[in-house]
Amino acid sequence: MSLFTNNASLVFILLVTGALSLSPALSQQGGSAYHPPATKWGAPKDNPNNGNIVALREPKAMAGLPDFTGHAKFIYGSVRDWELGQGWTQFFHVQEPREQVFQWYTNVFQGADWKITANNGNQIMAKNRDGNTAVITVVDNKSPTTRCALTIAYFIPKK
């Protein structure tokens, strides 16, 4: 099953795309503002030119999703309000191997509060009892201090 065939995947794509515009490396390159399209969840609230993306200066705990217990360093993140809910995206560098991090989140999602809706070995998507959706992406990172990069995208629908 492709991760990009359901609604939560599109939210993830929009969240990551919005958060990438906050990256210090990307913002130094100049470039124009990203204008996300209206989606099934509605257009972004406020204005269409990223004015509603708020940068995170520290990691934010997500409801029902435990913090990774390994060695993760928060890099940056963002939160964005949508008409149908709120999306969070956080980026981390991790010292543990990619496979270990991915397995840790797989085990979390196999718990009673989550249902895995997609898994391709690099990304895992799950929905909890409250209807919140989490997408975890783990990729190798070849650096002297980091073994992998972890992205957590989390969408909380309005009740």
NUZAVEX-979387 format. One record per residue (C-alpha): x, y, z; residue number from 1; residue in three letters. Coordinates in steps of 0.5 Angstrom, whole numbers, plus 500, padded with zeros to 3 digits. Layout:
N
X | Y | Z | NUM | ALA
...
***
This chain:
159
500 | 500 | 500 | 1 | MET
503 | 507 | 498 | 2 | SER
503 | 512 | 504 | 3 | LEU
500 | 517 | 499 | 4 | PHE
494 | 514 | 498 | 5 | THR
490 | 517 | 504 | 6 | ASN
488 | 523 | 507 | 7 | ASN
493 | 523 | 513 | 8 | ALA
499 | 522 | 508 | 9 | SER
497 | 529 | 504 | 10 | LEU
497 | 532 | 511 | 11 | VAL
504 | 530 | 512 | 12 | PHE
506 | 532 | 505 | 13 | ILE
503 | 539 | 507 | 14 | LEU
506 | 539 | 514 | 15 | LEU
513 | 537 | 512 | 16 | VAL
513 | 542 | 506 | 17 | THR
511 | 548 | 510 | 18 | GLY
516 | 546 | 516 | 19 | ALA
522 | 546 | 510 | 20 | LEU
521 | 553 | 509 | 21 | SER
523 | 554 | 516 | 22 | LEU
529 | 551 | 515 | 23 | SER
535 | 556 | 517 | 24 | PRO
539 | 553 | 511 | 25 | ALA
533 | 554 | 506 | 26 | LEU
531 | 561 | 508 | 27 | SER
538 | 563 | 507 | 28 | GLN
538 | 561 | 500 | 29 | GLN
532 | 566 | 498 | 30 | GLY
527 | 563 | 495 | 31 | GLY
520 | 565 | 494 | 32 | SER
514 | 563 | 500 | 33 | ALA
511 | 556 | 499 | 34 | TYR
503 | 557 | 497 | 35 | HIS
500 | 551 | 499 | 36 | PRO
493 | 549 | 496 | 37 | PRO
487 | 548 | 499 | 38 | ALA
486 | 541 | 501 | 39 | THR
480 | 536 | 503 | 40 | LYS
482 | 539 | 510 | 41 | TRP
481 | 546 | 508 | 42 | GLY
486 | 552 | 506 | 43 | ALA
491 | 554 | 511 | 44 | PRO
488 | 559 | 516 | 45 | LYS
490 | 566 | 516 | 46 | ASP
493 | 568 | 510 | 47 | ASN
496 | 563 | 504 | 48 | PRO
503 | 565 | 505 | 49 | ASN
506 | 562 | 511 | 50 | ASN
504 | 567 | 516 | 51 | GLY
500 | 562 | 520 | 52 | ASN
506 | 557 | 521 | 53 | ILE
510 | 558 | 527 | 54 | VAL
517 | 555 | 528 | 55 | ALA
518 | 551 | 535 | 56 | LEU
524 | 552 | 539 | 57 | ARG
524 | 546 | 543 | 58 | GLU
521 | 539 | 542 | 59 | PRO
513 | 539 | 543 | 60 | LYS
510 | 532 | 546 | 61 | ALA
505 | 530 | 542 | 62 | MET
498 | 527 | 545 | 63 | ALA
499 | 519 | 546 | 64 | GLY
506 | 519 | 543 | 65 | LEU
511 | 517 | 547 | 66 | PRO
518 | 521 | 546 | 67 | ASP
523 | 517 | 543 | 68 | PHE
528 | 514 | 549 | 69 | THR
534 | 514 | 545 | 70 | GLY
539 | 520 | 543 | 71 | HIS
535 | 525 | 539 | 72 | ALA
537 | 532 | 538 | 73 | LYS
531 | 537 | 536 | 74 | PHE
533 | 540 | 530 | 75 | ILE
527 | 544 | 528 | 76 | TYR
520 | 544 | 528 | 77 | GLY
513 | 548 | 526 | 78 | SER
506 | 548 | 528 | 79 | VAL
500 | 550 | 523 | 80 | ARG
493 | 551 | 524 | 81 | ASP
488 | 548 | 518 | 82 | TRP
481 | 549 | 518 | 83 | GLU
480 | 542 | 520 | 84 | LEU
485 | 541 | 525 | 85 | GLY
492 | 543 | 527 | 86 | GLN
499 | 540 | 524 | 87 | GLY
506 | 539 | 528 | 88 | TRP
512 | 537 | 524 | 89 | THR
519 | 536 | 528 | 90 | GLN
526 | 534 | 526 | 91 | PHE
531 | 530 | 530 | 92 | PHE
538 | 527 | 529 | 93 | HIS
539 | 521 | 532 | 94 | VAL
545 | 517 | 534 | 95 | GLN
542 | 510 | 534 | 96 | GLU
541 | 506 | 527 | 97 | PRO
535 | 507 | 523 | 98 | ARG
533 | 500 | 524 | 99 | GLU
533 | 501 | 531 | 100 | GLN
529 | 508 | 531 | 101 | VAL
524 | 505 | 526 | 102 | PHE
523 | 499 | 530 | 103 | GLN
522 | 503 | 536 | 104 | TRP
516 | 507 | 533 | 105 | TYR
513 | 500 | 530 | 106 | THR
513 | 497 | 537 | 107 | ASN
509 | 504 | 540 | 108 | VAL
504 | 504 | 534 | 109 | PHE
503 | 496 | 536 | 110 | GLN
500 | 498 | 542 | 111 | GLY
493 | 499 | 544 | 112 | ALA
492 | 506 | 543 | 113 | ASP
494 | 506 | 536 | 114 | TRP
493 | 502 | 529 | 115 | LYS
498 | 502 | 524 | 116 | ILE
495 | 504 | 517 | 117 | THR
501 | 504 | 513 | 118 | ALA
508 | 502 | 513 | 119 | ASN
514 | 502 | 508 | 120 | ASN
520 | 500 | 512 | 121 | GLY
522 | 508 | 512 | 122 | ASN
515 | 511 | 514 | 123 | GLN
510 | 508 | 518 | 124 | ILE
503 | 512 | 519 | 125 | MET
498 | 510 | 525 | 126 | ALA
492 | 513 | 528 | 127 | LYS
490 | 513 | 535 | 128 | ASN
483 | 513 | 538 | 129 | ARG
482 | 520 | 538 | 130 | ASP
483 | 520 | 531 | 131 | GLY
490 | 524 | 531 | 132 | ASN
495 | 521 | 526 | 133 | THR
502 | 520 | 526 | 134 | ALA
507 | 519 | 521 | 135 | VAL
514 | 517 | 523 | 136 | ILE
520 | 518 | 517 | 137 | THR
527 | 515 | 519 | 138 | VAL
532 | 516 | 514 | 139 | VAL
540 | 514 | 514 | 140 | ASP
544 | 520 | 516 | 141 | ASN
552 | 519 | 514 | 142 | LYS
555 | 524 | 519 | 143 | SER
560 | 523 | 524 | 144 | PRO
555 | 525 | 530 | 145 | THR
548 | 522 | 527 | 146 | THR
546 | 515 | 525 | 147 | ARG
539 | 517 | 522 | 148 | CYS
534 | 523 | 521 | 149 | ALA
527 | 522 | 524 | 150 | LEU
521 | 526 | 522 | 151 | THR
515 | 526 | 526 | 152 | ILE
509 | 529 | 523 | 153 | ALA
502 | 529 | 527 | 154 | TYR
495 | 532 | 525 | 155 | PHE
490 | 533 | 531 | 156 | ILE
483 | 534 | 527 | 157 | PRO
478 | 539 | 530 | 158 | LYS
473 | 535 | 534 | 159 | LYS
***
